[in-house]
């Protein structure tokens, strides 16, 4: 005898398991994207903190013109590094900081079970 009902239930469970397995992979990719982005943002933050420090240092009236030129050169270098990091940080070919878009990650076995990363 064929057990059509049992086979249908087994097929549904198998499909659900496969969907959940892929959703788990997708969620791990989402975590990796977030970690990549966090690393880049930490680097940008470090550069911004140094720019702030240099700006405060430059306000000291005891600086010579040579000192101010050196400070400005480092500020320019730091700002260029911020631009480079924001333009080049990628995950799987997607520039995560250089584009204004939302990444949608399927994290469940069913349609609509997603999270968005802005």
Backbone as XML, in Angstrom:
<?xml version="1.0"?>
<chain id="A" units="angstrom">
  <residue number="1" name="UNK">
    <atom name="N" x="0.837" y="-1.189" z="0.000"/>
    <atom name="CA" x="0.000" y="0.000" z="0.000"/>
    <atom name="C" x="0.878" y="1.247" z="0.000"/>
  </residue>
  <residue number="2" name="UNK">
    <atom name="N" x="0.412" y="2.250" z="-0.718"/>
    <atom name="CA" x="1.091" y="3.539" z="-0.703"/>
    <atom name="C" x="0.544" y="4.376" z="0.438"/>
  </residue>
  <residue number="3" name="UNK">
    <atom name="N" x="1.420" y="5.097" z="1.059"/>
    <atom name="CA" x="1.015" y="6.008" z="2.132"/>
    <atom name="C" x="1.155" y="7.433" z="1.611"/>
  </residue>
  <residue number="4" name="UNK">
    <atom name="N" x="0.204" y="7.865" z="0.803"/>
    <atom name="CA" x="0.272" y="9.179" z="0.155"/>
    <atom name="C" x="0.304" y="10.304" z="1.180"/>
  </residue>
  <residue number="5" name="UNK">
    <atom name="N" x="-0.492" y="10.185" z="2.219"/>
    <atom name="CA" x="-0.519" y="11.239" z="3.243"/>
    <atom name="C" x="0.819" y="11.313" z="3.968"/>
  </residue>
  <residue number="6" name="UNK">
    <atom name="N" x="1.365" y="10.158" z="4.304"/>
    <atom name="CA" x="2.665" y="10.120" z="4.980"/>
    <atom name="C" x="3.770" y="10.679" z="4.097"/>
  </residue>
  <residue number="7" name="UNK">
    <atom name="N" x="3.718" y="10.344" z="2.807"/>
    <atom name="CA" x="4.725" y="10.860" z="1.874"/>
    <atom name="C" x="4.605" y="12.374" z="1.729"/>
  </residue>
  <residue number="8" name="UNK">
    <atom name="N" x="3.398" y="12.877" z="1.693"/>
    <atom name="CA" x="3.186" y="14.326" z="1.583"/>
    <atom name="C" x="3.742" y="15.045" z="2.809"/>
  </residue>
  <residue number="9" name="UNK">
    <atom name="N" x="3.514" y="14.466" z="3.978"/>
    <atom name="CA" x="4.040" y="15.062" z="5.216"/>
    <atom name="C" x="5.565" y="15.022" z="5.205"/>
  </residue>
  <residue number="10" name="UNK">
    <atom name="N" x="6.134" y="13.896" z="4.803"/>
    <atom name="CA" x="7.594" y="13.765" z="4.742"/>
    <atom name="C" x="8.184" y="14.764" z="3.752"/>
  </residue>
  <residue number="11" name="UNK">
    <atom name="N" x="7.542" y="14.933" z="2.610"/>
    <atom name="CA" x="8.023" y="15.899" z="1.616"/>
    <atom name="C" x="7.977" y="17.321" z="2.163"/>
  </residue>
  <residue number="12" name="UNK">
    <atom name="N" x="6.915" y="17.631" z="2.869"/>
    <atom name="CA" x="6.774" y="18.969" z="3.454"/>
    <atom name="C" x="7.871" y="19.210" z="4.497"/>
  </residue>
  <residue number="13" name="UNK">
    <atom name="N" x="8.140" y="18.212" z="5.341"/>
    <atom name="CA" x="9.212" y="18.340" z="6.340"/>
    <atom name="C" x="10.576" y="18.497" z="5.665"/>
  </residue>
  <residue number="14" name="UNK">
    <atom name="N" x="10.811" y="17.702" z="4.622"/>
    <atom name="CA" x="12.086" y="17.792" z="3.904"/>
    <atom name="C" x="12.266" y="19.179" z="3.300"/>
  </residue>
  <residue number="15" name="UNK">
    <atom name="N" x="11.223" y="19.691" z="2.676"/>
    <atom name="CA" x="11.294" y="21.031" z="2.083"/>
    <atom name="C" x="11.536" y="22.080" z="3.157"/>
  </residue>
  <residue number="16" name="UNK">
    <atom name="N" x="10.881" y="21.925" z="4.293"/>
    <atom name="CA" x="11.049" y="22.878" z="5.391"/>
    <atom name="C" x="12.474" y="22.834" z="5.938"/>
  </residue>
  <residue number="17" name="UNK">
    <atom name="N" x="13.022" y="21.637" z="6.085"/>
    <atom name="CA" x="14.398" y="21.488" z="6.584"/>
    <atom name="C" x="15.379" y="22.127" z="5.612"/>
  </residue>
  <residue number="18" name="UNK">
    <atom name="N" x="15.197" y="21.889" z="4.321"/>
    <atom name="CA" x="16.087" y="22.492" z="3.323"/>
    <atom name="C" x="15.978" y="24.016" z="3.353"/>
  </residue>
  <residue number="19" name="UNK">
    <atom name="N" x="14.766" y="24.514" z="3.499"/>
    <atom name="CA" x="14.573" y="25.961" z="3.585"/>
    <atom name="C" x="15.241" y="26.549" z="4.815"/>
  </residue>
  <residue number="20" name="UNK">
    <atom name="N" x="15.117" y="25.869" z="5.947"/>
    <atom name="CA" x="15.749" y="26.349" z="7.178"/>
    <atom name="C" x="17.270" y="26.272" z="7.103"/>
  </residue>
  <residue number="21" name="UNK">
    <atom name="N" x="17.786" y="25.241" z="6.441"/>
    <atom name="CA" x="19.237" y="25.125" z="6.274"/>
    <atom name="C" x="19.773" y="26.295" z="5.462"/>
  </residue>
  <residue number="22" name="UNK">
    <atom name="N" x="19.092" y="26.621" z="4.362"/>
    <atom name="CA" x="19.523" y="27.760" z="3.550"/>
    <atom name="C" x="19.338" y="29.067" z="4.308"/>
  </residue>
  <residue number="23" name="UNK">
    <atom name="N" x="18.264" y="29.184" z="5.059"/>
    <atom name="CA" x="18.039" y="30.392" z="5.854"/>
    <atom name="C" x="19.159" y="30.583" z="6.869"/>
  </residue>
  <residue number="24" name="UNK">
    <atom name="N" x="19.633" y="29.488" z="7.439"/>
    <atom name="CA" x="20.754" y="29.562" z="8.379"/>
    <atom name="C" x="22.008" y="30.072" z="7.679"/>
  </residue>
  <residue number="25" name="UNK">
    <atom name="N" x="22.259" y="29.586" z="6.472"/>
    <atom name="CA" x="23.410" y="30.083" z="5.701"/>
    <atom name="C" x="23.249" y="31.571" z="5.403"/>
  </residue>
  <residue number="26" name="UNK">
    <atom name="N" x="22.042" y="31.954" z="5.022"/>
    <atom name="CA" x="21.776" y="33.365" z="4.734"/>
    <atom name="C" x="22.012" y="34.232" z="5.969"/>
  </residue>
  <residue number="27" name="UNK">
    <atom name="N" x="21.548" y="33.763" z="7.118"/>
    <atom name="CA" x="21.741" y="34.522" z="8.360"/>
    <atom name="C" x="23.225" y="34.659" z="8.674"/>
  </residue>
  <residue number="28" name="UNK">
    <atom name="N" x="23.994" y="33.602" z="8.451"/>
    <atom name="CA" x="25.442" y="33.680" z="8.666"/>
    <atom name="C" x="26.088" y="34.684" z="7.719"/>
  </residue>
  <residue number="29" name="UNK">
    <atom name="N" x="25.611" y="34.738" z="6.475"/>
    <atom name="CA" x="26.103" y="35.759" z="5.543"/>
    <atom name="C" x="25.759" y="37.153" z="6.053"/>
  </residue>
  <residue number="30" name="UNK">
    <atom name="N" x="24.560" y="37.312" z="6.588"/>
    <atom name="CA" x="24.160" y="38.603" z="7.154"/>
    <atom name="C" x="25.059" y="39.014" z="8.306"/>
  </residue>
  <residue number="31" name="UNK">
    <atom name="N" x="25.407" y="38.060" z="9.147"/>
    <atom name="CA" x="26.331" y="38.337" z="10.257"/>
    <atom name="C" x="27.692" y="38.749" z="9.713"/>
  </residue>
  <residue number="32" name="UNK">
    <atom name="N" x="28.154" y="38.063" z="8.686"/>
    <atom name="CA" x="29.450" y="38.399" z="8.090"/>
    <atom name="C" x="29.439" y="39.795" z="7.472"/>
  </residue>
  <residue number="33" name="UNK">
    <atom name="N" x="28.343" y="40.152" z="6.817"/>
    <atom name="CA" x="28.216" y="41.506" z="6.263"/>
    <atom name="C" x="28.296" y="42.531" z="7.388"/>
  </residue>
  <residue number="34" name="UNK">
    <atom name="N" x="27.569" y="42.278" z="8.461"/>
    <atom name="CA" x="27.574" y="43.208" z="9.598"/>
    <atom name="C" x="28.972" y="43.322" z="10.205"/>
  </residue>
  <residue number="35" name="UNK">
    <atom name="N" x="29.679" y="42.208" z="10.322"/>
    <atom name="CA" x="31.031" y="42.240" z="10.889"/>
    <atom name="C" x="32.000" y="42.987" z="9.973"/>
  </residue>
  <residue number="36" name="UNK">
    <atom name="N" x="31.883" y="42.770" z="8.679"/>
    <atom name="CA" x="32.726" y="43.488" z="7.718"/>
    <atom name="C" x="32.470" y="44.984" z="7.807"/>
  </residue>
  <residue number="37" name="UNK">
    <atom name="N" x="31.202" y="45.347" z="7.851"/>
    <atom name="CA" x="30.828" y="46.756" z="7.940"/>
    <atom name="C" x="31.299" y="47.358" z="9.254"/>
  </residue>
  <residue number="38" name="UNK">
    <atom name="N" x="31.145" y="46.610" z="10.339"/>
    <atom name="CA" x="31.588" y="47.101" z="11.643"/>
    <atom name="C" x="33.088" y="47.373" z="11.652"/>
  </residue>
  <residue number="39" name="UNK">
    <atom name="N" x="33.863" y="46.483" z="11.063"/>
    <atom name="CA" x="35.309" y="46.688" z="10.995"/>
    <atom name="C" x="35.663" y="47.957" z="10.241"/>
  </residue>
  <residue number="40" name="UNK">
    <atom name="N" x="34.989" y="48.182" z="9.127"/>
    <atom name="CA" x="35.238" y="49.393" z="8.340"/>
    <atom name="C" x="34.825" y="50.639" z="9.116"/>
  </residue>
  <residue number="41" name="UNK">
    <atom name="N" x="33.678" y="50.584" z="9.778"/>
    <atom name="CA" x="33.216" y="51.740" z="10.553"/>
    <atom name="C" x="34.141" y="52.030" z="11.730"/>
  </residue>
  <residue number="42" name="UNK">
    <atom name="N" x="34.696" y="50.991" z="12.339"/>
    <atom name="CA" x="35.678" y="51.206" z="13.410"/>
    <atom name="C" x="36.910" y="51.922" z="12.876"/>
  </residue>
  <residue number="43" name="UNK">
    <atom name="N" x="37.360" y="51.526" z="11.694"/>
    <atom name="CA" x="38.516" y="52.182" z="11.067"/>
    <atom name="C" x="38.202" y="53.645" z="10.751"/>
  </residue>
  <residue number="44" name="UNK">
    <atom name="N" x="37.014" y="53.893" z="10.230"/>
    <atom name="CA" x="36.601" y="55.273" z="9.945"/>
    <atom name="C" x="36.535" y="56.075" z="11.237"/>
  </residue>
  <residue number="45" name="UNK">
    <atom name="N" x="35.974" y="55.486" z="12.283"/>
    <atom name="CA" x="35.878" y="56.169" z="13.572"/>
    <atom name="C" x="37.259" y="56.513" z="14.121"/>
  </residue>
  <residue number="46" name="UNK">
    <atom name="N" x="38.202" y="55.581" z="14.015"/>
    <atom name="CA" x="39.566" y="55.859" z="14.484"/>
    <atom name="C" x="40.166" y="57.047" z="13.743"/>
  </residue>
  <residue number="47" name="UNK">
    <atom name="N" x="39.948" y="57.105" z="12.442"/>
    <atom name="CA" x="40.459" y="58.226" z="11.659"/>
    <atom name="C" x="39.773" y="59.532" z="12.041"/>
  </residue>
  <residue number="48" name="UNK">
    <atom name="N" x="38.472" y="59.486" z="12.270"/>
    <atom name="CA" x="37.753" y="60.699" z="12.681"/>
    <atom name="C" x="38.215" y="61.193" z="14.046"/>
  </residue>
  <residue number="49" name="UNK">
    <atom name="N" x="38.474" y="60.266" z="14.959"/>
    <atom name="CA" x="38.980" y="60.658" z="16.275"/>
    <atom name="C" x="40.332" y="61.353" z="16.149"/>
  </residue>
  <residue number="50" name="UNK">
    <atom name="N" x="41.184" y="60.834" z="15.266"/>
    <atom name="CA" x="42.495" y="61.456" z="15.058"/>
    <atom name="C" x="42.345" y="62.833" z="14.404"/>
  </residue>
  <residue number="51" name="UNK">
    <atom name="N" x="41.424" y="62.973" z="13.458"/>
    <atom name="CA" x="41.172" y="64.282" z="12.837"/>
    <atom name="C" x="40.718" y="65.275" z="13.897"/>
  </residue>
  <residue number="52" name="UNK">
    <atom name="N" x="39.845" y="64.842" z="14.790"/>
    <atom name="CA" x="39.386" y="65.721" z="15.868"/>
    <atom name="C" x="40.560" y="66.134" z="16.751"/>
  </residue>
  <residue number="53" name="UNK">
    <atom name="N" x="41.387" y="65.168" z="17.113"/>
    <atom name="CA" x="42.560" y="65.441" z="17.940"/>
    <atom name="C" x="43.484" y="66.458" z="17.254"/>
  </residue>
  <residue number="54" name="UNK">
    <atom name="N" x="43.692" y="66.279" z="15.965"/>
    <atom name="CA" x="44.548" y="67.204" z="15.216"/>
    <atom name="C" x="43.923" y="68.595" z="15.121"/>
  </residue>
  <residue number="55" name="UNK">
    <atom name="N" x="42.609" y="68.657" z="14.978"/>
    <atom name="CA" x="41.934" y="69.952" z="14.917"/>
    <atom name="C" x="42.102" y="70.709" z="16.230"/>
  </residue>
  <residue number="56" name="UNK">
    <atom name="N" x="41.973" y="70.004" z="17.341"/>
    <atom name="CA" x="42.180" y="70.633" z="18.651"/>
    <atom name="C" x="43.634" y="71.080" z="18.784"/>
  </residue>
  <residue number="57" name="UNK">
    <atom name="N" x="44.552" y="70.234" z="18.353"/>
    <atom name="CA" x="45.977" y="70.574" z="18.415"/>
    <atom name="C" x="46.281" y="71.815" z="17.579"/>
  </residue>
  <residue number="58" name="UNK">
    <atom name="N" x="45.638" y="71.939" z="16.433"/>
    <atom name="CA" x="45.923" y="73.069" z="15.547"/>
    <atom name="C" x="45.424" y="74.395" z="16.111"/>
  </residue>
  <residue number="59" name="UNK">
    <atom name="N" x="44.497" y="74.344" z="17.049"/>
    <atom name="CA" x="43.953" y="75.572" z="17.635"/>
    <atom name="C" x="44.921" y="76.228" z="18.610"/>
  </residue>
  <residue number="60" name="UNK">
    <atom name="N" x="45.993" y="75.551" z="18.943"/>
    <atom name="CA" x="46.991" y="76.088" z="19.864"/>
    <atom name="C" x="47.803" y="77.165" z="19.144"/>
  </residue>
  <residue number="61" name="UNK">
    <atom name="N" x="47.839" y="78.345" z="19.698"/>
    <atom name="CA" x="48.513" y="79.466" z="19.030"/>
    <atom name="C" x="50.033" y="79.354" z="19.056"/>
  </residue>
  <residue number="62" name="UNK">
    <atom name="N" x="50.567" y="78.366" z="19.727"/>
    <atom name="CA" x="52.026" y="78.201" z="19.755"/>
    <atom name="C" x="52.544" y="77.399" z="18.558"/>
  </residue>
  <residue number="63" name="UNK">
    <atom name="N" x="51.655" y="76.930" z="17.695"/>
    <atom name="CA" x="52.078" y="76.169" z="16.520"/>
    <atom name="C" x="52.700" y="77.093" z="15.478"/>
  </residue>
  <residue number="64" name="UNK">
    <atom name="N" x="53.772" y="76.621" z="14.883"/>
    <atom name="CA" x="54.377" y="77.356" z="13.771"/>
    <atom name="C" x="53.606" y="77.041" z="12.489"/>
  </residue>
  <residue number="65" name="UNK">
    <atom name="N" x="53.901" y="77.779" z="11.439"/>
    <atom name="CA" x="53.258" y="77.489" z="10.155"/>
    <atom name="C" x="53.630" y="76.087" z="9.673"/>
  </residue>
  <residue number="66" name="UNK">
    <atom name="N" x="54.848" y="75.679" z="9.940"/>
    <atom name="CA" x="55.285" y="74.333" z="9.578"/>
    <atom name="C" x="54.478" y="73.277" z="10.334"/>
  </residue>
  <residue number="67" name="UNK">
    <atom name="N" x="54.224" y="73.547" z="11.617"/>
    <atom name="CA" x="53.394" y="72.638" z="12.418"/>
    <atom name="C" x="51.991" y="72.536" z="11.822"/>
  </residue>
  <residue number="68" name="UNK">
    <atom name="N" x="51.420" y="73.684" z="11.506"/>
    <atom name="CA" x="50.063" y="73.707" z="10.948"/>
    <atom name="C" x="50.004" y="72.995" z="9.599"/>
  </residue>
  <residue number="69" name="UNK">
    <atom name="N" x="51.041" y="73.180" z="8.791"/>
    <atom name="CA" x="51.087" y="72.489" z="7.498"/>
    <atom name="C" x="51.146" y="70.974" z="7.690"/>
  </residue>
  <residue number="70" name="UNK">
    <atom name="N" x="51.927" y="70.534" z="8.668"/>
    <atom name="CA" x="52.028" y="69.099" z="8.958"/>
    <atom name="C" x="50.701" y="68.549" z="9.467"/>
  </residue>
  <residue number="71" name="UNK">
    <atom name="N" x="50.057" y="69.312" z="10.331"/>
    <atom name="CA" x="48.747" y="68.897" z="10.854"/>
    <atom name="C" x="47.748" y="68.787" z="9.708"/>
  </residue>
  <residue number="72" name="UNK">
    <atom name="N" x="47.724" y="69.798" z="8.839"/>
    <atom name="CA" x="46.790" y="69.775" z="7.712"/>
    <atom name="C" x="47.076" y="68.598" z="6.783"/>
  </residue>
  <residue number="73" name="UNK">
    <atom name="N" x="48.348" y="68.303" z="6.574"/>
    <atom name="CA" x="48.706" y="67.170" z="5.709"/>
    <atom name="C" x="48.189" y="65.859" z="6.290"/>
  </residue>
  <residue number="74" name="UNK">
    <atom name="N" x="48.314" y="65.697" z="7.605"/>
    <atom name="CA" x="47.810" y="64.463" z="8.214"/>
    <atom name="C" x="46.288" y="64.410" z="8.167"/>
  </residue>
  <residue number="75" name="UNK">
    <atom name="N" x="45.639" y="65.548" z="8.385"/>
    <atom name="CA" x="44.173" y="65.576" z="8.298"/>
    <atom name="C" x="43.729" y="65.166" z="6.895"/>
  </residue>
  <residue number="76" name="UNK">
    <atom name="N" x="44.372" y="65.719" z="5.886"/>
    <atom name="CA" x="44.032" y="65.370" z="4.503"/>
    <atom name="C" x="44.245" y="63.883" z="4.255"/>
  </residue>
  <residue number="77" name="UNK">
    <atom name="N" x="45.340" y="63.345" z="4.764"/>
    <atom name="CA" x="45.627" y="61.918" z="4.620"/>
    <atom name="C" x="44.543" y="61.079" z="5.300"/>
  </residue>
  <residue number="78" name="UNK">
    <atom name="N" x="44.137" y="61.477" z="6.484"/>
    <atom name="CA" x="43.096" y="60.735" z="7.217"/>
    <atom name="C" x="41.757" y="60.791" z="6.479"/>
  </residue>
  <residue number="79" name="UNK">
    <atom name="N" x="41.410" y="61.955" z="5.951"/>
    <atom name="CA" x="40.150" y="62.081" z="5.216"/>
    <atom name="C" x="40.176" y="61.244" z="3.937"/>
  </residue>
  <residue number="80" name="UNK">
    <atom name="N" x="41.315" y="61.207" z="3.276"/>
    <atom name="CA" x="41.448" y="60.350" z="2.091"/>
    <atom name="C" x="41.297" y="58.880" z="2.459"/>
  </residue>
  <residue number="81" name="UNK">
    <atom name="N" x="41.824" y="58.500" z="3.611"/>
    <atom name="CA" x="41.690" y="57.113" z="4.071"/>
    <atom name="C" x="40.229" y="56.781" z="4.375"/>
  </residue>
  <residue number="82" name="UNK">
    <atom name="N" x="39.511" y="57.723" z="4.958"/>
    <atom name="CA" x="38.080" y="57.514" z="5.211"/>
    <atom name="C" x="37.349" y="57.284" z="3.891"/>
  </residue>
  <residue number="83" name="UNK">
    <atom name="N" x="37.642" y="58.108" z="2.890"/>
    <atom name="CA" x="37.020" y="57.930" z="1.571"/>
    <atom name="C" x="37.364" y="56.568" z="0.976"/>
  </residue>
  <residue number="84" name="UNK">
    <atom name="N" x="38.622" y="56.161" z="1.114"/>
    <atom name="CA" x="39.051" y="54.878" z="0.568"/>
    <atom name="C" x="38.323" y="53.718" z="1.244"/>
  </residue>
  <residue number="85" name="UNK">
    <atom name="N" x="38.275" y="53.747" z="2.565"/>
    <atom name="CA" x="37.615" y="52.662" z="3.308"/>
    <atom name="C" x="36.130" y="52.599" z="2.952"/>
  </residue>
  <residue number="86" name="UNK">
    <atom name="N" x="35.471" y="53.746" z="2.915"/>
    <atom name="CA" x="34.035" y="53.741" z="2.625"/>
    <atom name="C" x="33.750" y="53.318" z="1.189"/>
  </residue>
  <residue number="87" name="UNK">
    <atom name="N" x="34.665" y="53.602" z="0.278"/>
    <atom name="CA" x="34.448" y="53.237" z="-1.115"/>
    <atom name="C" x="34.860" y="51.826" z="-1.474"/>
  </residue>
  <residue number="88" name="UNK">
    <atom name="N" x="35.745" y="51.224" z="-0.688"/>
    <atom name="CA" x="36.299" y="49.928" z="-1.055"/>
    <atom name="C" x="35.822" y="48.754" z="-0.198"/>
  </residue>
  <residue number="89" name="UNK">
    <atom name="N" x="35.179" y="49.006" z="0.923"/>
    <atom name="CA" x="34.760" y="47.907" z="1.792"/>
    <atom name="C" x="33.671" y="47.099" z="1.095"/>
  </residue>
  <residue number="90" name="UNK">
    <atom name="N" x="33.955" y="45.819" z="0.896"/>
    <atom name="CA" x="33.033" y="44.955" z="0.161"/>
    <atom name="C" x="32.763" y="43.658" z="0.909"/>
  </residue>
  <residue number="91" name="UNK">
    <atom name="N" x="31.590" y="43.119" z="0.641"/>
    <atom name="CA" x="31.278" y="41.752" z="1.043"/>
    <atom name="C" x="30.645" y="41.075" z="-0.159"/>
  </residue>
  <residue number="92" name="UNK">
    <atom name="N" x="31.278" y="40.044" z="-0.630"/>
    <atom name="CA" x="30.768" y="39.274" z="-1.768"/>
    <atom name="C" x="30.479" y="40.168" z="-2.974"/>
  </residue>
  <residue number="93" name="UNK">
    <atom name="N" x="31.370" y="41.133" z="-3.199"/>
    <atom name="CA" x="31.239" y="42.028" z="-4.342"/>
    <atom name="C" x="30.343" y="43.227" z="-4.129"/>
  </residue>
  <residue number="94" name="UNK">
    <atom name="N" x="29.677" y="43.309" z="-2.991"/>
    <atom name="CA" x="28.790" y="44.434" z="-2.694"/>
    <atom name="C" x="29.551" y="45.446" z="-1.850"/>
  </residue>
  <residue number="95" name="UNK">
    <atom name="N" x="29.638" y="46.673" z="-2.336"/>
    <atom name="CA" x="30.283" y="47.739" z="-1.570"/>
    <atom name="C" x="29.292" y="48.198" z="-0.504"/>
  </residue>
  <residue number="96" name="UNK">
    <atom name="N" x="29.545" y="47.772" z="0.720"/>
    <atom name="CA" x="28.547" y="47.922" z="1.779"/>
    <atom name="C" x="28.410" y="49.344" z="2.309"/>
  </residue>
  <residue number="97" name="UNK">
    <atom name="N" x="29.410" y="50.179" z="2.129"/>
    <atom name="CA" x="29.319" y="51.554" z="2.616"/>
    <atom name="C" x="29.189" y="52.570" z="1.491"/>
  </residue>
  <residue number="98" name="UNK">
    <atom name="N" x="29.459" y="52.169" z="0.269"/>
    <atom name="CA" x="29.487" y="53.116" z="-0.843"/>
    <atom name="C" x="28.151" y="53.228" z="-1.557"/>
  </residue>
  <residue number="99" name="UNK">
    <atom name="N" x="27.207" y="52.409" z="-1.202"/>
    <atom name="CA" x="25.918" y="52.424" z="-1.876"/>
    <atom name="C" x="24.818" y="52.726" z="-0.877"/>
  </residue>
  <residue number="100" name="UNK">
    <atom name="N" x="23.843" y="53.469" z="-1.342"/>
    <atom name="CA" x="22.689" y="53.777" z="-0.502"/>
    <atom name="C" x="21.591" y="52.783" z="-0.851"/>
  </residue>
  <residue number="101" name="UNK">
    <atom name="N" x="21.632" y="51.641" z="-0.199"/>
    <atom name="CA" x="20.624" y="50.629" z="-0.464"/>
    <atom name="C" x="20.375" y="49.795" z="0.782"/>
  </residue>
  <residue number="102" name="UNK">
    <atom name="N" x="19.342" y="49.006" z="0.714"/>
    <atom name="CA" x="18.986" y="48.100" z="1.798"/>
    <atom name="C" x="19.246" y="46.675" z="1.338"/>
  </residue>
  <residue number="103" name="UNK">
    <atom name="N" x="19.961" y="45.922" z="2.152"/>
    <atom name="CA" x="20.184" y="44.508" z="1.861"/>
    <atom name="C" x="19.123" y="43.701" z="2.598"/>
  </residue>
  <residue number="104" name="UNK">
    <atom name="N" x="18.404" y="42.868" z="1.869"/>
    <atom name="CA" x="17.370" y="42.024" z="2.461"/>
    <atom name="C" x="17.894" y="40.600" z="2.531"/>
  </residue>
  <residue number="105" name="UNK">
    <atom name="N" x="17.794" y="40.013" z="3.713"/>
    <atom name="CA" x="18.313" y="38.663" z="3.929"/>
    <atom name="C" x="17.163" y="37.753" z="4.345"/>
  </residue>
  <residue number="106" name="UNK">
    <atom name="N" x="16.987" y="36.678" z="3.597"/>
    <atom name="CA" x="15.970" y="35.679" z="3.898"/>
    <atom name="C" x="16.471" y="34.832" z="5.060"/>
  </residue>
  <residue number="107" name="UNK">
    <atom name="N" x="15.802" y="34.918" z="6.204"/>
    <atom name="CA" x="16.273" y="34.215" z="7.396"/>
    <atom name="C" x="15.313" y="33.135" z="7.882"/>
  </residue>
  <residue number="108" name="UNK">
    <atom name="N" x="14.252" y="32.917" z="7.136"/>
    <atom name="CA" x="13.304" y="31.873" z="7.497"/>
    <atom name="C" x="13.046" y="30.969" z="6.314"/>
  </residue>
  <residue number="109" name="UNK">
    <atom name="N" x="12.353" y="29.891" z="6.566"/>
    <atom name="CA" x="12.076" y="28.920" z="5.510"/>
    <atom name="C" x="10.961" y="29.382" z="4.585"/>
  </residue>
  <residue number="110" name="UNK">
    <atom name="N" x="10.200" y="30.380" z="4.999"/>
    <atom name="CA" x="9.037" y="30.809" z="4.235"/>
    <atom name="C" x="9.209" y="32.215" z="3.685"/>
  </residue>
  <residue number="111" name="UNK">
    <atom name="N" x="8.467" y="32.497" z="2.645"/>
    <atom name="CA" x="8.492" y="33.805" z="2.010"/>
    <atom name="C" x="8.138" y="34.891" z="3.021"/>
  </residue>
  <residue number="112" name="UNK">
    <atom name="N" x="8.877" y="35.985" z="2.976"/>
    <atom name="CA" x="8.596" y="37.106" z="3.863"/>
    <atom name="C" x="9.317" y="37.058" z="5.194"/>
  </residue>
  <residue number="113" name="UNK">
    <atom name="N" x="10.006" y="35.986" z="5.484"/>
    <atom name="CA" x="10.763" y="35.888" z="6.735"/>
    <atom name="C" x="12.161" y="36.446" z="6.489"/>
  </residue>
  <residue number="114" name="UNK">
    <atom name="N" x="12.235" y="37.777" z="6.492"/>
    <atom name="CA" x="13.466" y="38.468" z="6.119"/>
    <atom name="C" x="13.850" y="39.494" z="7.173"/>
  </residue>
  <residue number="115" name="UNK">
    <atom name="N" x="15.107" y="39.919" z="7.096"/>
    <atom name="CA" x="15.560" y="41.085" z="7.846"/>
    <atom name="C" x="16.229" y="42.012" z="6.839"/>
  </residue>
  <residue number="116" name="UNK">
    <atom name="N" x="16.165" y="43.295" z="7.117"/>
    <atom name="CA" x="16.780" y="44.295" z="6.256"/>
    <atom name="C" x="17.960" y="44.917" z="6.970"/>
  </residue>
  <residue number="117" name="UNK">
    <atom name="N" x="19.033" y="45.106" z="6.226"/>
    <atom name="CA" x="20.206" y="45.810" z="6.735"/>
    <atom name="C" x="20.300" y="47.102" z="5.949"/>
  </residue>
  <residue number="118" name="UNK">
    <atom name="N" x="20.145" y="48.220" z="6.670"/>
    <atom name="CA" x="20.213" y="49.539" z="6.013"/>
    <atom name="C" x="21.615" y="50.080" z="6.070"/>
  </residue>
</chain>
